[in-house]
Amino acid sequence: MESIREIFIPENNKIVLTIPDTFIGKKIEVFATEIADSFAEQSKKVRQPFIVADVKVEGYKFNREEANER
């Protein structure tokens, strides 16, 4: 399913929407809502990777037999 998302600040109360040729003859939904400034600013920020754990594995050797012992 193809979709289009565009965020902009309108200059008046009319919007001209150009849709792809693949949308012609199909049922589509057009949805407009106000976005809080904080959300727009957050989406522009570069997100830092989430680090789960900082583990040193130098010198570690995995022992499959030991791991599978019951």
CHARMM-style PDB file with segment names, atoms N, HN, CA, C and O in Angstrom:
ATOM      1  N   MET     1       0.840  -1.168   0.000  1.00  0.00      PROA
ATOM      2  CA  MET     1       0.000   0.000   0.000  1.00  0.00      PROA
ATOM      3  C   MET     1       0.889   1.235   0.000  1.00  0.00      PROA
ATOM      4  O   MET     1       1.770   1.375   0.849  1.00  0.00      PROA
ATOM      5  N   GLU     2       0.667   2.088  -0.910  1.00  0.00      PROA
ATOM      6  HN  GLU     2      -0.049   1.975  -1.599  1.00  0.00      PROA
ATOM      7  CA  GLU     2       1.435   3.323  -1.038  1.00  0.00      PROA
ATOM      8  C   GLU     2       0.781   4.419  -0.201  1.00  0.00      PROA
ATOM      9  O   GLU     2      -0.444   4.495  -0.118  1.00  0.00      PROA
ATOM     10  N   SER     3       1.593   5.256   0.410  1.00  0.00      PROA
ATOM     11  HN  SER     3       2.589   5.194   0.342  1.00  0.00      PROA
ATOM     12  CA  SER     3       1.041   6.368   1.182  1.00  0.00      PROA
ATOM     13  C   SER     3       1.920   7.593   1.012  1.00  0.00      PROA
ATOM     14  O   SER     3       3.086   7.493   0.629  1.00  0.00      PROA
ATOM     15  N   ILE     4       1.343   8.746   1.301  1.00  0.00      PROA
ATOM     16  HN  ILE     4       0.396   8.827   1.612  1.00  0.00      PROA
ATOM     17  CA  ILE     4       2.045  10.026   1.202  1.00  0.00      PROA
ATOM     18  C   ILE     4       1.871  10.736   2.530  1.00  0.00      PROA
ATOM     19  O   ILE     4       0.765  10.780   3.070  1.00  0.00      PROA
ATOM     20  N   ARG     5       2.943  11.289   3.060  1.00  0.00      PROA
ATOM     21  HN  ARG     5       3.841  11.254   2.622  1.00  0.00      PROA
ATOM     22  CA  ARG     5       2.848  12.102   4.266  1.00  0.00      PROA
ATOM     23  C   ARG     5       3.645  13.366   4.015  1.00  0.00      PROA
ATOM     24  O   ARG     5       4.812  13.312   3.626  1.00  0.00      PROA
ATOM     25  N   GLU     6       3.013  14.491   4.239  1.00  0.00      PROA
ATOM     26  HN  GLU     6       2.066  14.535   4.555  1.00  0.00      PROA
ATOM     27  CA  GLU     6       3.678  15.766   4.015  1.00  0.00      PROA
ATOM     28  C   GLU     6       3.334  16.692   5.162  1.00  0.00      PROA
ATOM     29  O   GLU     6       2.162  16.845   5.506  1.00  0.00      PROA
ATOM     30  N   ILE     7       4.342  17.311   5.759  1.00  0.00      PROA
ATOM     31  HN  ILE     7       5.294  17.187   5.480  1.00  0.00      PROA
ATOM     32  CA  ILE     7       4.131  18.268   6.837  1.00  0.00      PROA
ATOM     33  C   ILE     7       4.548  19.638   6.326  1.00  0.00      PROA
ATOM     34  O   ILE     7       5.666  19.818   5.842  1.00  0.00      PROA
ATOM     35  N   PHE     8       3.642  20.600   6.436  1.00  0.00      PROA
ATOM     36  HN  PHE     8       2.734  20.454   6.829  1.00  0.00      PROA
ATOM     37  CA  PHE     8       3.939  21.954   5.982  1.00  0.00      PROA
ATOM     38  C   PHE     8       3.085  22.941   6.758  1.00  0.00      PROA
ATOM     39  O   PHE     8       2.162  22.545   7.469  1.00  0.00      PROA
ATOM     40  N   ILE     9       3.392  24.228   6.622  1.00  0.00      PROA
ATOM     41  HN  ILE     9       4.142  24.550   6.044  1.00  0.00      PROA
ATOM     42  CA  ILE     9       2.619  25.291   7.260  1.00  0.00      PROA
ATOM     43  C   ILE     9       1.838  26.006   6.168  1.00  0.00      PROA
ATOM     44  O   ILE     9       2.436  26.663   5.316  1.00  0.00      PROA
ATOM     45  N   PRO    10       0.497  25.891   6.176  1.00  0.00      PROA
ATOM     46  CA  PRO    10      -0.295  26.522   5.128  1.00  0.00      PROA
ATOM     47  C   PRO    10      -0.279  28.044   5.249  1.00  0.00      PROA
ATOM     48  O   PRO    10      -0.195  28.591   6.348  1.00  0.00      PROA
ATOM     49  N   GLU    11      -0.360  28.714   4.105  1.00  0.00      PROA
ATOM     50  HN  GLU    11      -0.429  28.269   3.212  1.00  0.00      PROA
ATOM     51  CA  GLU    11      -0.365  30.178   4.078  1.00  0.00      PROA
ATOM     52  C   GLU    11      -1.787  30.733   3.999  1.00  0.00      PROA
ATOM     53  O   GLU    11      -1.993  31.926   4.220  1.00  0.00      PROA
ATOM     54  N   ASN    12      -2.774  29.881   3.686  1.00  0.00      PROA
ATOM     55  HN  ASN    12      -2.606  28.912   3.506  1.00  0.00      PROA
ATOM     56  CA  ASN    12      -4.178  30.282   3.686  1.00  0.00      PROA
ATOM     57  C   ASN    12      -5.020  29.040   3.973  1.00  0.00      PROA
ATOM     58  O   ASN    12      -4.488  28.003   4.369  1.00  0.00      PROA
ATOM     59  N   ASN    13      -6.338  29.148   3.771  1.00  0.00      PROA
ATOM     60  HN  ASN    13      -6.770  29.990   3.449  1.00  0.00      PROA
ATOM     61  CA  ASN    13      -7.194  28.024   4.138  1.00  0.00      PROA
ATOM     62  C   ASN    13      -7.482  27.058   2.995  1.00  0.00      PROA
ATOM     63  O   ASN    13      -8.433  26.281   3.084  1.00  0.00      PROA
ATOM     64  N   LYS    14      -6.694  27.084   1.930  1.00  0.00      PROA
ATOM     65  HN  LYS    14      -5.922  27.715   1.858  1.00  0.00      PROA
ATOM     66  CA  LYS    14      -6.863  26.163   0.809  1.00  0.00      PROA
ATOM     67  C   LYS    14      -5.574  25.387   0.581  1.00  0.00      PROA
ATOM     68  O   LYS    14      -4.475  25.931   0.689  1.00  0.00      PROA
ATOM     69  N   ILE    15      -5.729  24.113   0.265  1.00  0.00      PROA
ATOM     70  HN  ILE    15      -6.621  23.671   0.177  1.00  0.00      PROA
ATOM     71  CA  ILE    15      -4.588  23.246  -0.009  1.00  0.00      PROA
ATOM     72  C   ILE    15      -4.831  22.543  -1.336  1.00  0.00      PROA
ATOM     73  O   ILE    15      -5.919  22.017  -1.568  1.00  0.00      PROA
ATOM     74  N   VAL    16      -3.826  22.530  -2.208  1.00  0.00      PROA
ATOM     75  HN  VAL    16      -2.942  22.957  -2.018  1.00  0.00      PROA
ATOM     76  CA  VAL    16      -3.887  21.789  -3.459  1.00  0.00      PROA
ATOM     77  C   VAL    16      -3.052  20.531  -3.265  1.00  0.00      PROA
ATOM     78  O   VAL    16      -1.873  20.600  -2.918  1.00  0.00      PROA
ATOM     79  N   LEU    17      -3.673  19.392  -3.493  1.00  0.00      PROA
ATOM     80  HN  LEU    17      -4.631  19.336  -3.775  1.00  0.00      PROA
ATOM     81  CA  LEU    17      -3.017  18.113  -3.249  1.00  0.00      PROA
ATOM     82  C   LEU    17      -2.830  17.387  -4.576  1.00  0.00      PROA
ATOM     83  O   LEU    17      -3.799  17.128  -5.289  1.00  0.00      PROA
ATOM     84  N   THR    18      -1.596  17.064  -4.900  1.00  0.00      PROA
ATOM     85  HN  THR    18      -0.809  17.275  -4.320  1.00  0.00      PROA
ATOM     86  CA  THR    18      -1.299  16.272  -6.095  1.00  0.00      PROA
ATOM     87  C   THR    18      -1.059  14.842  -5.645  1.00  0.00      PROA
ATOM     88  O   THR    18      -0.212  14.581  -4.791  1.00  0.00      PROA
ATOM     89  N   ILE    19      -1.809  13.921  -6.226  1.00  0.00      PROA
ATOM     90  HN  ILE    19      -2.497  14.133  -6.920  1.00  0.00      PROA
ATOM     91  CA  ILE    19      -1.691  12.519  -5.830  1.00  0.00      PROA
ATOM     92  C   ILE    19      -1.041  11.710  -6.952  1.00  0.00      PROA
ATOM     93  O   ILE    19      -1.093  12.116  -8.114  1.00  0.00      PROA
ATOM     94  N   PRO    20      -0.432  10.576  -6.621  1.00  0.00      PROA
ATOM     95  CA  PRO    20       0.173   9.725  -7.646  1.00  0.00      PROA
ATOM     96  C   PRO    20      -0.884   9.139  -8.579  1.00  0.00      PROA
ATOM     97  O   PRO    20      -2.043   8.990  -8.192  1.00  0.00      PROA
ATOM     98  N   ASP    21      -0.494   8.814  -9.780  1.00  0.00      PROA
ATOM     99  HN  ASP    21       0.448   8.935 -10.094  1.00  0.00      PROA
ATOM    100  CA  ASP    21      -1.398   8.211 -10.754  1.00  0.00      PROA
ATOM    101  C   ASP    21      -2.009   6.913 -10.228  1.00  0.00      PROA
ATOM    102  O   ASP    21      -3.127   6.553 -10.596  1.00  0.00      PROA
ATOM    103  N   THR    22      -1.268   6.209  -9.361  1.00  0.00      PROA
ATOM    104  HN  THR    22      -0.360   6.501  -9.062  1.00  0.00      PROA
ATOM    105  CA  THR    22      -1.757   4.933  -8.839  1.00  0.00      PROA
ATOM    106  C   THR    22      -2.960   5.106  -7.910  1.00  0.00      PROA
ATOM    107  O   THR    22      -3.656   4.131  -7.625  1.00  0.00      PROA
ATOM    108  N   PHE    23      -3.217   6.321  -7.435  1.00  0.00      PROA
ATOM    109  HN  PHE    23      -2.652   7.113  -7.667  1.00  0.00      PROA
ATOM    110  CA  PHE    23      -4.347   6.586  -6.551  1.00  0.00      PROA
ATOM    111  C   PHE    23      -5.638   6.836  -7.332  1.00  0.00      PROA
ATOM    112  O   PHE    23      -6.728   6.749  -6.765  1.00  0.00      PROA
ATOM    113  N   ILE    24      -5.529   7.142  -8.607  1.00  0.00      PROA
ATOM    114  HN  ILE    24      -4.644   7.212  -9.067  1.00  0.00      PROA
ATOM    115  CA  ILE    24      -6.701   7.499  -9.409  1.00  0.00      PROA
ATOM    116  C   ILE    24      -7.650   6.305  -9.491  1.00  0.00      PROA
ATOM    117  O   ILE    24      -7.242   5.188  -9.806  1.00  0.00      PROA
ATOM    118  N   GLY    25      -8.921   6.566  -9.200  1.00  0.00      PROA
ATOM    119  HN  GLY    25      -9.253   7.473  -8.943  1.00  0.00      PROA
ATOM    120  CA  GLY    25      -9.947   5.534  -9.248  1.00  0.00      PROA
ATOM    121  C   GLY    25     -10.034   4.684  -7.998  1.00  0.00      PROA
ATOM    122  O   GLY    25     -10.829   3.746  -7.943  1.00  0.00      PROA
ATOM    123  N   LYS    26      -9.225   4.998  -6.985  1.00  0.00      PROA
ATOM    124  HN  LYS    26      -8.580   5.760  -7.030  1.00  0.00      PROA
ATOM    125  CA  LYS    26      -9.239   4.228  -5.739  1.00  0.00      PROA
ATOM    126  C   LYS    26      -9.779   5.097  -4.614  1.00  0.00      PROA
ATOM    127  O   LYS    26      -9.738   6.325  -4.684  1.00  0.00      PROA
ATOM    128  N   LYS    27     -10.277   4.449  -3.591  1.00  0.00      PROA
ATOM    129  HN  LYS    27     -10.310   3.451  -3.535  1.00  0.00      PROA
ATOM    130  CA  LYS    27     -10.749   5.161  -2.412  1.00  0.00      PROA
ATOM    131  C   LYS    27      -9.526   5.576  -1.593  1.00  0.00      PROA
ATOM    132  O   LYS    27      -8.707   4.728  -1.235  1.00  0.00      PROA
ATOM    133  N   ILE    28      -9.394   6.866  -1.295  1.00  0.00      PROA
ATOM    134  HN  ILE    28     -10.059   7.554  -1.586  1.00  0.00      PROA
ATOM    135  CA  ILE    28      -8.261   7.365  -0.504  1.00  0.00      PROA
ATOM    136  C   ILE    28      -8.799   8.162   0.679  1.00  0.00      PROA
ATOM    137  O   ILE    28      -9.955   8.586   0.678  1.00  0.00      PROA
ATOM    138  N   GLU    29      -7.965   8.359   1.673  1.00  0.00      PROA
ATOM    139  HN  GLU    29      -7.027   8.014   1.674  1.00  0.00      PROA
ATOM    140  CA  GLU    29      -8.318   9.150   2.844  1.00  0.00      PROA
ATOM    141  C   GLU    29      -7.359  10.326   2.932  1.00  0.00      PROA
ATOM    142  O   GLU    29      -6.147  10.160   2.792  1.00  0.00      PROA
ATOM    143  N   VAL    30      -7.902  11.506   3.161  1.00  0.00      PROA
ATOM    144  HN  VAL    30      -8.886  11.640   3.275  1.00  0.00      PROA
ATOM    145  CA  VAL    30      -7.106  12.710   3.370  1.00  0.00      PROA
ATOM    146  C   VAL    30      -7.371  13.150   4.803  1.00  0.00      PROA
ATOM    147  O   VAL    30      -8.521  13.330   5.204  1.00  0.00      PROA
ATOM    148  N   PHE    31      -6.308  13.319   5.566  1.00  0.00      PROA
ATOM    149  HN  PHE    31      -5.374  13.172   5.240  1.00  0.00      PROA
ATOM    150  CA  PHE    31      -6.420  13.600   6.990  1.00  0.00      PROA
ATOM    151  C   PHE    31      -5.538  14.784   7.326  1.00  0.00      PROA
ATOM    152  O   PHE    31      -4.365  14.808   6.954  1.00  0.00      PROA
ATOM    153  N   ALA    32      -6.086  15.772   8.026  1.00  0.00      PROA
ATOM    154  HN  ALA    32      -7.039  15.753   8.328  1.00  0.00      PROA
ATOM    155  CA  ALA    32      -5.301  16.938   8.435  1.00  0.00      PROA
ATOM    156  C   ALA    32      -5.505  17.186   9.918  1.00  0.00      PROA
ATOM    157  O   ALA    32      -6.634  17.177  10.407  1.00  0.00      PROA
ATOM    158  N   THR    33      -4.411  17.408  10.634  1.00  0.00      PROA
ATOM    159  HN  THR    33      -3.493  17.416  10.237  1.00  0.00      PROA
ATOM    160  CA  THR    33      -4.472  17.713  12.057  1.00  0.00      PROA
ATOM    161  C   THR    33      -3.310  18.636  12.410  1.00  0.00      PROA
ATOM    162  O   THR    33      -2.286  18.656  11.727  1.00  0.00      PROA
ATOM    163  N   GLU    34      -3.480  19.377  13.458  1.00  0.00      PROA
ATOM    164  HN  GLU    34      -4.311  19.361  14.014  1.00  0.00      PROA
ATOM    165  CA  GLU    34      -2.424  20.287  13.908  1.00  0.00      PROA
ATOM    166  C   GLU    34      -1.360  19.497  14.658  1.00  0.00      PROA
ATOM    167  O   GLU    34      -1.679  18.604  15.442  1.00  0.00      PROA
ATOM    168  N   ILE    35      -0.105  19.826  14.416  1.00  0.00      PROA
ATOM    169  HN  ILE    35       0.155  20.552  13.779  1.00  0.00      PROA
ATOM    170  CA  ILE    35       1.016  19.173  15.089  1.00  0.00      PROA
ATOM    171  C   ILE    35       1.614  20.161  16.080  1.00  0.00      PROA
ATOM    172  O   ILE    35       1.918  21.300  15.723  1.00  0.00      PROA
ATOM    173  N   ALA    36       1.780  19.729  17.315  1.00  0.00      PROA
ATOM    174  HN  ALA    36       1.533  18.804  17.605  1.00  0.00      PROA
ATOM    175  CA  ALA    36       2.399  20.580  18.327  1.00  0.00      PROA
ATOM    176  C   ALA    36       3.833  20.879  17.928  1.00  0.00      PROA
ATOM    177  O   ALA    36       4.510  20.035  17.341  1.00  0.00      PROA
ATOM    178  N   ASP    37       4.297  22.084  18.249  1.00  0.00      PROA
ATOM    179  HN  ASP    37       3.747  22.770  18.725  1.00  0.00      PROA
ATOM    180  CA  ASP    37       5.658  22.490  17.886  1.00  0.00      PROA
ATOM    181  C   ASP    37       6.696  21.528  18.443  1.00  0.00      PROA
ATOM    182  O   ASP    37       7.681  21.233  17.767  1.00  0.00      PROA
ATOM    183  N   SER    38       6.500  21.036  19.652  1.00  0.00      PROA
ATOM    184  HN  SER    38       5.700  21.276  20.202  1.00  0.00      PROA
ATOM    185  CA  SER    38       7.494  20.158  20.257  1.00  0.00      PROA
ATOM    186  C   SER    38       7.640  18.864  19.454  1.00  0.00      PROA
ATOM    187  O   SER    38       8.748  18.342  19.330  1.00  0.00      PROA
ATOM    188  N   PHE    39       6.538  18.338  18.908  1.00  0.00      PROA
ATOM    189  HN  PHE    39       5.638  18.762  19.010  1.00  0.00      PROA
ATOM    190  CA  PHE    39       6.611  17.123  18.095  1.00  0.00      PROA
ATOM    191  C   PHE    39       7.400  17.374  16.817  1.00  0.00      PROA
ATOM    192  O   PHE    39       8.233  16.552  16.434  1.00  0.00      PROA
ATOM    193  N   ALA    40       7.148  18.501  16.153  1.00  0.00      PROA
ATOM    194  HN  ALA    40       6.471  19.169  16.464  1.00  0.00      PROA
ATOM    195  CA  ALA    40       7.850  18.823  14.915  1.00  0.00      PROA
ATOM    196  C   ALA    40       9.348  18.992  15.177  1.00  0.00      PROA
ATOM    197  O   ALA    40      10.174  18.550  14.379  1.00  0.00      PROA
ATOM    198  N   GLU    41       9.694  19.630  16.290  1.00  0.00      PROA
ATOM    199  HN  GLU    41       9.023  19.989  16.939  1.00  0.00      PROA
ATOM    200  CA  GLU    41      11.108  19.824  16.621  1.00  0.00      PROA
ATOM    201  C   GLU    41      11.776  18.497  16.963  1.00  0.00      PROA
ATOM    202  O   GLU    41      12.928  18.273  16.591  1.00  0.00      PROA
ATOM    203  N   GLN    42      11.067  17.616  17.667  1.00  0.00      PROA
ATOM    204  HN  GLN    42      10.132  17.798  17.969  1.00  0.00      PROA
ATOM    205  CA  GLN    42      11.634  16.326  18.032  1.00  0.00      PROA
ATOM    206  C   GLN    42      11.905  15.476  16.811  1.00  0.00      PROA
ATOM    207  O   GLN    42      12.897  14.747  16.775  1.00  0.00      PROA
ATOM    208  N   SER    43      11.038  15.553  15.801  1.00  0.00      PROA
ATOM    209  HN  SER    43      10.232  16.145  15.830  1.00  0.00      PROA
ATOM    210  CA  SER    43      11.227  14.721  14.616  1.00  0.00      PROA
ATOM    211  C   SER    43      12.443  15.166  13.811  1.00  0.00      PROA
ATOM    212  O   SER    43      12.974  14.382  13.025  1.00  0.00      PROA
ATOM    213  N   LYS    44      12.895  16.407  13.988  1.00  0.00      PROA
ATOM    214  HN  LYS    44      12.463  17.044  14.627  1.00  0.00      PROA
ATOM    215  CA  LYS    44      14.058  16.910  13.263  1.00  0.00      PROA
ATOM    216  C   LYS    44      15.368  16.566  13.968  1.00  0.00      PROA
ATOM    217  O   LYS    44      16.427  16.576  13.340  1.00  0.00      PROA
ATOM    218  N   LYS    45      15.308  16.259  15.271  1.00  0.00      PROA
ATOM    219  HN  LYS    45      14.448  16.251  15.781  1.00  0.00      PROA
ATOM    220  CA  LYS    45      16.511  15.976  16.040  1.00  0.00      PROA
ATOM    221  C   LYS    45      17.124  14.649  15.614  1.00  0.00      PROA
ATOM    222  O   LYS    45      16.415  13.705  15.263  1.00  0.00      PROA
ATOM    223  N   VAL    46      18.442  14.593  15.650  1.00  0.00      PROA
ATOM    224  HN  VAL    46      19.018  15.359  15.935  1.00  0.00      PROA
ATOM    225  CA  VAL    46      19.145  13.334  15.381  1.00  0.00      PROA
ATOM    226  C   VAL    46      19.119  12.536  16.670  1.00  0.00      PROA
ATOM    227  O   VAL    46      19.532  13.020  17.724  1.00  0.00      PROA
ATOM    228  N   ARG    47      18.635  11.324  16.576  1.00  0.00      PROA
ATOM    229  HN  ARG    47      18.299  10.932  15.720  1.00  0.00      PROA
ATOM    230  CA  ARG    47      18.520  10.498  17.773  1.00  0.00      PROA
ATOM    231  C   ARG    47      19.795   9.702  17.990  1.00  0.00      PROA
ATOM    232  O   ARG    47      20.393   9.177  17.052  1.00  0.00      PROA
ATOM    233  N   GLN    48      20.189   9.627  19.245  1.00  0.00      PROA
ATOM    234  HN  GLN    48      19.703  10.053  20.007  1.00  0.00      PROA
ATOM    235  CA  GLN    48      21.371   8.871  19.620  1.00  0.00      PROA
ATOM    236  C   GLN    48      20.990   7.403  19.765  1.00  0.00      PROA
ATOM    237  O   GLN    48      19.882   7.098  20.206  1.00  0.00      PROA
ATOM    238  N   PRO    49      21.886   6.489  19.401  1.00  0.00      PROA
ATOM    239  CA  PRO    49      21.565   5.068  19.562  1.00  0.00      PROA
ATOM    240  C   PRO    49      21.394   4.715  21.033  1.00  0.00      PROA
ATOM    241  O   PRO    49      22.065   5.275  21.901  1.00  0.00      PROA
ATOM    242  N   PHE    50      20.506   3.798  21.294  1.00  0.00      PROA
ATOM    243  HN  PHE    50      19.962   3.344  20.589  1.00  0.00      PROA
ATOM    244  CA  PHE    50      20.253   3.332  22.652  1.00  0.00      PROA
ATOM    245  C   PHE    50      21.225   2.205  22.975  1.00  0.00      PROA
ATOM    246  O   PHE    50      21.264   1.192  22.277  1.00  0.00      PROA
ATOM    247  N   ILE    51      22.002   2.382  24.025  1.00  0.00      PROA
ATOM    248  HN  ILE    51      21.971   3.205  24.592  1.00  0.00      PROA
ATOM    249  CA  ILE    51      22.991   1.371  24.412  1.00  0.00      PROA
ATOM    250  C   ILE    51      22.407   0.541  25.544  1.00  0.00      PROA
ATOM    251  O   ILE    51      22.106   1.074  26.613  1.00  0.00      PROA
ATOM    252  N   VAL    52      22.245  -0.754  25.322  1.00  0.00      PROA
ATOM    253  HN  VAL    52      22.490  -1.187  24.454  1.00  0.00      PROA
ATOM    254  CA  VAL    52      21.664  -1.647  26.319  1.00  0.00      PROA
ATOM    255  C   VAL    52      22.704  -2.002  27.366  1.00  0.00      PROA
ATOM    256  O   VAL    52      22.428  -1.924  28.563  1.00  0.00      PROA
ATOM    257  N   ALA    53      23.886  -2.388  26.936  1.00  0.00      PROA
ATOM    258  HN  ALA    53      24.110  -2.451  25.964  1.00  0.00      PROA
ATOM    259  CA  ALA    53      24.932  -2.780  27.869  1.00  0.00      PROA
ATOM    260  C   ALA    53      26.288  -2.554  27.229  1.00  0.00      PROA
ATOM    261  O   ALA    53      26.441  -2.654  26.012  1.00  0.00      PROA
ATOM    262  N   ASP    54      27.254  -2.252  28.053  1.00  0.00      PROA
ATOM    263  HN  ASP    54      27.130  -2.171  29.042  1.00  0.00      PROA
ATOM    264  CA  ASP    54      28.625  -2.095  27.590  1.00  0.00      PROA
ATOM    265  C   ASP    54      29.413  -3.261  28.186  1.00  0.00      PROA
ATOM    266  O   ASP    54      29.815  -3.218  29.348  1.00  0.00      PROA
ATOM    267  N   VAL    55      29.626  -4.295  27.389  1.00  0.00      PROA
ATOM    268  HN  VAL    55      29.299  -4.331  26.444  1.00  0.00      PROA
ATOM    269  CA  VAL    55      30.241  -5.528  27.877  1.00  0.00      PROA
ATOM    270  C   VAL    55      31.575  -5.742  27.173  1.00  0.00      PROA
ATOM    271  O   VAL    55      31.681  -5.608  25.954  1.00  0.00      PROA
ATOM    272  N   LYS    56      32.570  -6.071  27.951  1.00  0.00      PROA
ATOM    273  HN  LYS    56      32.484  -6.180  28.941  1.00  0.00      PROA
ATOM    274  CA  LYS    56      33.884  -6.390  27.402  1.00  0.00      PROA
ATOM    275  C   LYS    56      33.940  -7.896  27.144  1.00  0.00      PROA
ATOM    276  O   LYS    56      33.763  -8.687  28.071  1.00  0.00      PROA
ATOM    277  N   VAL    57      34.180  -8.293  25.914  1.00  0.00      PROA
ATOM    278  HN  VAL    57      34.323  -7.651  25.161  1.00  0.00      PROA
ATOM    279  CA  VAL    57      34.211  -9.714  25.564  1.00  0.00      PROA
ATOM    280  C   VAL    57      35.609 -10.166  25.151  1.00  0.00      PROA
ATOM    281  O   VAL    57      35.780 -11.259  24.612  1.00  0.00      PROA
ATOM    282  N   GLU    58      36.584  -9.341  25.400  1.00  0.00      PROA
ATOM    283  HN  GLU    58      36.446  -8.452  25.838  1.00  0.00      PROA
ATOM    284  CA  GLU    58      37.959  -9.683  25.052  1.00  0.00      PROA
ATOM    285  C   GLU    58      38.394 -10.916  25.838  1.00  0.00      PROA
ATOM    286  O   GLU    58      38.283 -10.938  27.064  1.00  0.00      PROA
ATOM    287  N   GLY    59      38.881 -11.926  25.156  1.00  0.00      PROA
ATOM    288  HN  GLY    59      38.972 -11.908  24.160  1.00  0.00      PROA
ATOM    289  CA  GLY    59      39.357 -13.143  25.800  1.00  0.00      PROA
ATOM    290  C   GLY    59      38.254 -14.141  26.118  1.00  0.00      PROA
ATOM    291  O   GLY    59      38.546 -15.218  26.639  1.00  0.00      PROA
ATOM    292  N   TYR    60      37.002 -13.824  25.825  1.00  0.00      PROA
ATOM    293  HN  TYR    60      36.765 -12.950  25.402  1.00  0.00      PROA
ATOM    294  CA  TYR    60      35.890 -14.743  26.099  1.00  0.00      PROA
ATOM    295  C   TYR    60      35.811 -15.802  25.020  1.00  0.00      PROA
ATOM    296  O   TYR    60      35.927 -15.495  23.834  1.00  0.00      PROA
ATOM    297  N   LYS    61      35.614 -17.048  25.423  1.00  0.00      PROA
ATOM    298  HN  LYS    61      35.520 -17.297  26.386  1.00  0.00      PROA
ATOM    299  CA  LYS    61      35.445 -18.151  24.477  1.00  0.00      PROA
ATOM    300  C   LYS    61      34.134 -18.842  24.805  1.00  0.00      PROA
ATOM    301  O   LYS    61      33.927 -19.286  25.935  1.00  0.00      PROA
ATOM    302  N   PHE    62      33.256 -18.936  23.830  1.00  0.00      PROA
ATOM    303  HN  PHE    62      33.424 -18.575  22.913  1.00  0.00      PROA
ATOM    304  CA  PHE    62      31.954 -19.574  24.018  1.00  0.00      PROA
ATOM    305  C   PHE    62      32.116 -21.084  24.030  1.00  0.00      PROA
ATOM    306  O   PHE    62      32.744 -21.656  23.139  1.00  0.00      PROA
ATOM    307  N   ASN    63      31.544 -21.730  25.045  1.00  0.00      PROA
ATOM    308  HN  ASN    63      31.033 -21.265  25.768  1.00  0.00      PROA
ATOM    309  CA  ASN    63      31.586 -23.179  25.161  1.00  0.00      PROA
ATOM    310  C   ASN    63      30.167 -23.703  24.942  1.00  0.00      PROA
ATOM    311  O   ASN    63      29.323 -23.621  25.835  1.00  0.00      PROA
ATOM    312  N   ARG    64      29.911 -24.241  23.750  1.00  0.00      PROA
ATOM    313  HN  ARG    64      30.596 -24.308  23.025  1.00  0.00      PROA
ATOM    314  CA  ARG    64      28.571 -24.712  23.385  1.00  0.00      PROA
ATOM    315  C   ARG    64      28.101 -25.838  24.305  1.00  0.00      PROA
ATOM    316  O   ARG    64      26.938 -25.866  24.707  1.00  0.00      PROA
ATOM    317  N   GLU    65      28.993 -26.757  24.637  1.00  0.00      PROA
ATOM    318  HN  GLU    65      29.938 -26.734  24.310  1.00  0.00      PROA
ATOM    319  CA  GLU    65      28.610 -27.879  25.493  1.00  0.00      PROA
ATOM    320  C   GLU    65      28.173 -27.390  26.887  1.00  0.00      PROA
ATOM    321  O   GLU    65      27.181 -27.866  27.438  1.00  0.00      PROA
ATOM    322  N   GLU    66      28.917 -26.450  27.433  1.00  0.00      PROA
ATOM    323  HN  GLU    66      29.723 -26.063  26.985  1.00  0.00      PROA
ATOM    324  CA  GLU    66      28.586 -25.910  28.735  1.00  0.00      PROA
ATOM    325  C   GLU    66      27.264 -25.153  28.688  1.00  0.00      PROA
ATOM    326  O   GLU    66      26.471 -25.227  29.627  1.00  0.00      PROA
ATOM    327  N   ALA    67      27.028 -24.435  27.613  1.00  0.00      PROA
ATOM    328  HN  ALA    67      27.672 -24.375  26.851  1.00  0.00      PROA
ATOM    329  CA  ALA    67      25.796 -23.657  27.479  1.00  0.00      PROA
ATOM    330  C   ALA    67      24.569 -24.555  27.354  1.00  0.00      PROA
ATOM    331  O   ALA    67      23.480 -24.164  27.773  1.00  0.00      PROA
ATOM    332  N   ASN    68      24.724 -25.762  26.779  1.00  0.00      PROA
ATOM    333  HN  ASN    68      25.609 -26.080  26.439  1.00  0.00      PROA
ATOM    334  CA  ASN    68      23.606 -26.649  26.556  1.00  0.00      PROA
ATOM    335  C   ASN    68      23.430 -27.705  27.653  1.00  0.00      PROA
ATOM    336  O   ASN    68      22.557 -28.565  27.539  1.00  0.00      PROA
ATOM    337  N   GLU    69      24.241 -27.653  28.709  1.00  0.00      PROA
ATOM    338  HN  GLU    69      24.951 -26.954  28.802  1.00  0.00      PROA
ATOM    339  CA  GLU    69      24.104 -28.606  29.800  1.00  0.00      PROA
ATOM    340  C   GLU    69      22.774 -28.389  30.503  1.00  0.00      PROA
ATOM    341  O   GLU    69      22.288 -27.266  30.636  1.00  0.00      PROA
ATOM    342  N   ARG    70      22.191 -29.523  30.957  1.00  0.00      PROA
ATOM    343  HN  ARG    70      22.586 -30.436  30.848  1.00  0.00      PROA
ATOM    344  CA  ARG    70      20.921 -29.413  31.704  1.00  0.00      PROA
ATOM    345  C   ARG    70      21.095 -29.899  33.090  1.00  0.00      PROA
ATOM    346  OT1 ARG    70      20.145 -29.887  33.872  1.00  0.00      PROA
TER     347      ARG     70
END
